[in-house]
Amino acid sequence: MPTALNIPSLSDRWDRGLPPLPEVIRYFDNFTSSYVFIDQPSSVDVWPLHFDGRTHNLHFEKFDVTIRNLAKSWCAFLLGERSPSTTFTHERNLRSFSTQEITRCLLAGPREITLHWNALRALSYRMNDYSALQSVLHFCCKFSVGEWSPKYSSIISQLPLPRVDNFAKKWLNEDVLSVQDEIAIIKYFDELSTSLRTDPNSISDQDLECAGMLQSNFQFAVRPKQIAMLEMNNLRIWLGAALGVPEIHITFLMIKQRDSGKVLPLPRCIKSDWSIIFLQLHRRATDKNLHGTDHIFNCSADDCARLIADTTERILGRRAKATTLRHNAAQQFVDAGGNEEELAEFLGQVHLNSGLRYFRSSGAQAERLNRALGNSPTYARIAKIARDRFISPSELEELKGDQHIGG
């Protein structure tokens, strides 16, 4: 491995192989369902990105000038292929590495990249940092930057990343709601609904919006971004429902999918006892002349998460994050007997293994499994043999010849 690099001489090499930046970069913001534009990206070193209801910046001035144009071209490519939030995260994670470390990997070429990569792995950066650097190397392969070419992309894909259990982290540093917590939240919704039926103006707009956010998170296990993305045309209200109780359907959108091209709806029906909350939200939003694609909750995803935590603190005396409520709802769904397919549909996930951890933690599911095994003649016979450490001649005769052991 080289100990010194003539970094200033590399800038021209990268610039010559990079695809030219367009005059205008266009990307899609799924929060506002609109396209956003970045003008003259080559002449500015700070690019504003709009996603999740907020503006975030890509800071290319923090990259050394020798790799700055490479970083820009890479991010411009990501904006066309991935979401703006993924681009922002990758750019921030790439800055964890020094210019020397990035350049050594770029110069290593396909023959020495494994050696350099393993040396970098020994420094124990985060998995997401290595993933960002791997993305840069894939970009260089795709556009034949330096010694890289598309035929070497398979080598980059095989570079090892730190092992991370993506599904185990769902429970790290997460509290679970106690039965008393759940009762307190349900009581809060019951009392709020009674107040709204008695006097629709008894609750302020802010408290009503916070209640609607918490209700969506608590009842449907949706994420704060999904709640903040709710538009007026995502609500369907039937006032002529049975018993005079309005029936309200909400359509959330699936997010955080591995295939970003799939945007599937998640239709949900509001609990009838609490339907007055969203009925009043809709009426007040209509009074404000909101309609169509206007958002019901005027907040970003981060603000929504904060407001949900603030509301739980008022109810429970301690903060419970939206993630905690989502996991709690998923665990209750599994404990009630939901299977893998039903849980995936409930959580808005397309991969069944995303929710397997809830089944491992479910006492109710374990009891069902034990009951099913107890009803199985095969399992009962195996358990009897293991317990008695003896097999009768009649049981032995039922086995196939290749399963007999002579001594």
Summary of the structure (lengths in Angstrom):
residues: 407
radius of gyration: 27.9
end to end distance: 60.8
largest distance: 87.8
contacts: 1129
relative contact order: 0.08
helix: 58%
strand: 10%
